Amino acid sequence: MPSLRSIAAAAAAAALTAGLSTPAAALTAAPADVRPAALYCGYDNRPTPPSVGPGSTGSAVRELQCLLTQCAYYAGPVNGVFDRATAVALRAFQNDRGIPYDGIVGPQTWIALRNCDVA
């Protein structure tokens, strides 16, 4: 598996041979239709973790809290406890994305969380 350093060196070389003045220009020259990678916090790396809701605990809830933080909806602790603050953040997130709120984080919400646009 190539190291991050070798990947960066290859990108810099490609930028220079492509006629771009600096390696940084290569990073800004990406096509507009390229989507950013899905968000993963590392607590639960499955694309669609199991459904969670009020009273749930564990790594899937930590992943939820972290993703809600990354998407700018949650400012509480990433403690793995689906509490009131987590539910309030979830309600706002689902409402903004047109996902019916039922208190449960199911497949549709996980996909939206993994692909939220952060400014």
Backbone bond lengths (Angstrom), bond angles and torsions (degrees), N, CA, C in turn:
res aa  C-N    CA-C-N  psi(-1)  N-CA   C-N-CA  omega(-1)  CA-C   N-CA-C  phi
1 M - - - 1.449 - - 1.527 107.99 -
2 P 1.334 118.51 129.04 1.454 120.42 -177.79 1.525 110.96 -69.46
3 S 1.317 115.40 148.25 1.454 119.69 179.05 1.519 109.40 -80.47
4 L 1.312 114.97 163.36 1.455 120.56 178.47 1.520 110.12 -61.28
5 R 1.323 116.94 -37.14 1.457 121.30 179.39 1.528 110.88 -63.53
6 S 1.343 117.58 -42.97 1.464 119.54 -179.48 1.526 111.35 -69.41
7 I 1.323 117.22 -32.56 1.460 120.67 176.34 1.530 109.90 -66.41
8 A 1.334 116.82 -44.14 1.464 121.10 179.14 1.523 110.62 -63.29
9 A 1.333 116.90 -40.77 1.465 120.25 179.29 1.530 110.39 -64.54
10 A 1.315 117.04 -40.84 1.461 120.71 178.49 1.527 110.90 -64.44
11 A 1.326 117.34 -39.77 1.465 121.23 178.57 1.522 110.72 -64.98
12 A 1.334 116.23 -40.73 1.467 120.07 178.79 1.525 110.29 -64.38
13 A 1.325 116.61 -42.82 1.469 120.22 179.29 1.526 110.68 -64.19
14 A 1.314 116.39 -42.19 1.462 120.46 179.23 1.520 110.37 -63.05
15 A 1.338 116.96 -38.77 1.463 120.30 179.55 1.516 111.15 -63.94
16 L 1.308 115.91 -42.20 1.462 119.66 -178.54 1.524 111.79 -69.35
17 T 1.340 116.44 -39.44 1.467 119.02 -179.83 1.522 112.05 -75.75
18 A 1.324 117.05 -19.69 1.465 120.50 178.10 1.528 110.86 -83.34
19 G 1.329 116.53 -0.51 1.456 119.55 177.99 1.515 113.76 88.89
20 L 1.318 116.55 7.78 1.458 118.94 177.18 1.523 107.95 -83.79
21 S 1.297 116.77 142.76 1.455 120.68 -171.88 1.518 113.93 -69.00
22 T 1.319 118.19 -31.98 1.465 120.76 -178.34 1.517 109.61 -140.43
23 P 1.340 116.78 158.56 1.468 118.86 174.81 1.523 112.12 -59.02
24 A 1.330 117.63 -33.43 1.462 120.37 179.56 1.520 111.03 -62.07
25 A 1.328 116.59 -32.16 1.463 119.63 178.63 1.517 111.10 -63.63
26 A 1.317 116.91 -30.36 1.461 120.19 178.85 1.522 111.08 -65.26
27 L 1.323 116.02 -34.01 1.453 119.35 -179.93 1.518 111.85 -71.07
28 T 1.331 117.29 -31.45 1.456 119.91 -179.56 1.518 111.84 -90.53
29 A 1.340 117.84 -4.95 1.454 120.86 -178.00 1.522 113.12 -92.28
30 A 1.328 118.25 9.84 1.459 121.46 -179.03 1.526 110.01 -67.64
31 P 1.325 117.37 146.23 1.460 120.53 178.88 1.527 111.17 -59.49
32 A 1.315 116.80 147.79 1.460 121.83 -177.05 1.523 112.63 -66.84
33 D 1.335 118.13 -24.26 1.456 119.87 -176.45 1.524 113.79 -86.45
34 V 1.327 117.87 3.40 1.462 121.09 178.51 1.525 108.25 -78.47
35 R 1.313 116.32 122.46 1.461 121.66 -179.97 1.508 110.03 -84.62
36 P 1.340 117.42 144.82 1.452 118.99 176.25 1.528 109.80 -67.05
37 A 1.300 115.35 157.55 1.467 120.27 178.82 1.526 109.67 -64.12
38 A 1.311 116.20 152.15 1.452 120.97 177.07 1.523 109.38 -62.67
39 L 1.332 114.66 149.77 1.455 120.40 -179.54 1.526 110.89 -81.43
40 Y 1.320 115.52 135.07 1.456 122.69 173.93 1.524 107.47 -138.99
41 C 1.310 116.97 134.03 1.461 120.90 179.91 1.527 111.85 -97.56
42 G 1.320 117.60 -19.53 1.451 120.69 178.33 1.523 115.14 100.98
43 Y 1.318 117.31 -2.71 1.468 119.30 177.83 1.527 110.32 -82.86
44 D 1.331 116.29 -35.09 1.455 122.52 176.76 1.527 106.29 -149.83
45 N 1.312 117.77 105.10 1.457 121.95 -171.90 1.523 114.89 -91.02
46 R 1.316 117.77 10.46 1.458 119.53 174.57 1.523 108.56 -71.93
47 P 1.332 118.27 140.76 1.471 119.38 178.14 1.528 112.11 -56.23
48 T 1.321 116.07 -38.25 1.458 121.33 178.36 1.527 108.57 -129.93
49 P 1.349 117.15 90.92 1.470 119.50 176.97 1.525 110.41 -63.90
50 P 1.324 117.08 172.62 1.466 119.48 179.17 1.528 111.04 -64.43
51 S 1.314 116.10 155.50 1.466 120.74 177.42 1.520 109.79 -62.86
52 V 1.332 114.66 139.97 1.459 120.87 177.03 1.514 108.87 -132.99
53 G 1.324 116.43 157.97 1.452 121.99 179.32 1.509 110.34 -157.32
54 P 1.328 117.20 -172.83 1.460 120.96 -179.08 1.528 111.50 -51.19
55 G 1.306 115.61 132.46 1.464 121.58 -179.22 1.516 113.50 93.05
56 S 1.332 117.47 -14.95 1.467 120.69 178.42 1.528 109.76 -70.08
57 T 1.321 114.95 151.81 1.464 120.94 176.73 1.518 108.53 -139.85
58 G 1.325 115.85 163.16 1.450 120.24 172.64 1.509 114.40 116.56
59 S 1.329 114.54 -167.13 1.461 121.29 -172.79 1.525 113.23 -66.18
60 A 1.327 117.97 -34.05 1.468 119.58 178.84 1.531 110.24 -66.52
61 V 1.321 117.64 -35.13 1.471 120.70 177.42 1.527 109.64 -71.21
62 R 1.328 117.41 -38.02 1.469 119.79 174.99 1.525 110.34 -60.23
63 E 1.321 116.05 -43.47 1.463 120.36 177.96 1.531 109.69 -60.65
64 L 1.320 117.58 -44.72 1.458 122.16 177.63 1.520 110.72 -57.83
65 Q 1.333 116.85 -50.78 1.463 120.60 -178.13 1.528 111.35 -61.88
66 C 1.309 116.82 -40.96 1.457 120.78 179.14 1.529 110.70 -65.44
67 L 1.327 117.89 -44.10 1.459 121.05 178.96 1.523 111.38 -65.06
68 L 1.333 117.37 -40.51 1.462 120.17 176.10 1.526 110.60 -62.36
69 T 1.325 117.12 -34.54 1.466 121.41 175.73 1.521 110.01 -66.89
70 Q 1.346 116.91 -47.19 1.464 121.70 179.61 1.528 111.68 -61.22
71 C 1.324 116.36 -31.14 1.460 121.26 -179.49 1.526 111.90 -89.82
72 A 1.338 117.03 5.40 1.474 124.59 176.19 1.532 113.60 68.77
73 Y 1.322 116.79 38.07 1.461 120.44 177.09 1.524 113.08 -116.19
74 Y 1.301 118.62 -15.42 1.459 121.81 -172.15 1.523 109.16 -134.34
75 A 1.332 115.57 134.29 1.465 120.25 179.43 1.521 111.94 -123.99
76 G 1.321 116.98 9.38 1.455 120.91 -178.54 1.514 111.90 -85.27
77 P 1.321 115.83 -174.96 1.459 119.94 -179.87 1.533 111.96 -73.38
78 V 1.300 115.86 145.63 1.467 121.54 174.21 1.532 105.09 -90.78
79 N 1.341 114.36 84.55 1.463 120.40 -172.00 1.524 113.87 -115.39
80 G 1.326 118.06 -1.25 1.455 120.80 177.70 1.510 114.83 78.98
81 V 1.337 117.83 14.93 1.463 121.84 178.68 1.522 108.46 -116.23
82 F 1.320 116.97 118.70 1.466 122.29 179.68 1.517 107.36 -77.91
83 D 1.336 114.58 91.58 1.456 121.26 -175.94 1.530 110.64 -107.02
84 R 1.330 115.95 -170.78 1.465 120.77 -177.72 1.528 111.52 -61.38
85 A 1.319 118.53 -42.57 1.464 121.53 -179.39 1.532 110.54 -61.58
86 T 1.318 116.70 -38.94 1.464 121.22 177.92 1.527 109.60 -65.71
87 A 1.330 116.82 -42.39 1.469 121.06 179.95 1.526 111.46 -64.28
88 V 1.334 117.40 -39.98 1.465 121.20 179.46 1.530 109.82 -64.32
89 A 1.325 116.61 -44.60 1.467 120.83 178.55 1.525 110.66 -63.69
90 L 1.324 116.76 -42.52 1.466 121.12 178.65 1.523 111.02 -61.35
91 R 1.326 117.03 -44.08 1.472 121.18 179.92 1.533 109.86 -58.95
92 A 1.325 117.73 -45.99 1.466 121.17 -179.67 1.526 110.94 -63.70
93 F 1.332 116.37 -44.12 1.467 120.65 179.63 1.524 110.96 -60.52
94 Q 1.343 116.60 -51.08 1.460 120.20 -178.67 1.527 111.26 -63.60
95 N 1.313 117.45 -39.82 1.464 121.21 178.98 1.525 110.74 -60.89
96 D 1.330 117.08 -44.94 1.468 120.99 -179.29 1.526 112.29 -65.41
97 R 1.319 117.52 -22.64 1.465 121.22 -178.66 1.518 113.92 -105.53
98 G 1.324 116.39 6.54 1.459 120.24 177.31 1.517 113.87 71.83
99 I 1.327 116.66 22.54 1.467 121.09 178.23 1.527 107.29 -94.50
100 P 1.341 117.65 123.77 1.465 119.06 -179.64 1.537 110.82 -57.57
101 Y 1.321 115.77 130.74 1.463 120.13 -179.23 1.522 110.04 -84.67
102 D 1.328 115.29 123.32 1.456 120.03 174.16 1.528 110.85 -130.92
103 G 1.343 116.15 7.76 1.455 120.47 179.34 1.518 113.42 85.84
104 I 1.318 117.50 -1.66 1.458 122.42 -177.19 1.530 109.72 -112.97
105 V 1.316 115.58 139.23 1.463 120.60 173.13 1.519 106.27 -98.03
106 G 1.325 115.16 102.11 1.457 121.50 179.84 1.518 111.01 -106.51
107 P 1.329 117.55 -169.20 1.464 121.86 -175.85 1.526 114.72 -54.42
108 Q 1.335 118.06 -43.96 1.464 120.53 -178.04 1.536 110.59 -62.55
109 T 1.324 116.80 -40.73 1.462 120.34 -179.68 1.521 110.99 -71.16
110 W 1.329 118.15 -39.87 1.469 119.99 177.70 1.529 110.38 -59.64
111 I 1.315 117.04 -43.34 1.467 120.51 179.90 1.526 110.00 -62.34
112 A 1.331 116.27 -44.75 1.468 119.82 179.42 1.530 110.82 -63.08
113 L 1.327 117.40 -40.22 1.466 120.84 178.66 1.522 111.37 -65.06
114 R 1.310 116.80 -41.66 1.464 120.76 -179.27 1.530 111.75 -66.47
115 N 1.328 116.55 -21.07 1.455 120.32 -174.84 1.523 114.10 -121.60
116 C 1.335 117.55 20.18 1.466 117.93 179.62 1.515 110.43 -67.50
117 D 1.305 115.08 148.92 1.465 120.72 178.72 1.513 108.22 -91.08
118 V 1.311 116.54 124.13 1.460 120.96 176.89 1.518 108.12 -110.18
119 A 1.309 114.79 138.03 1.476 119.21 -177.90 1.510 111.17 -85.81
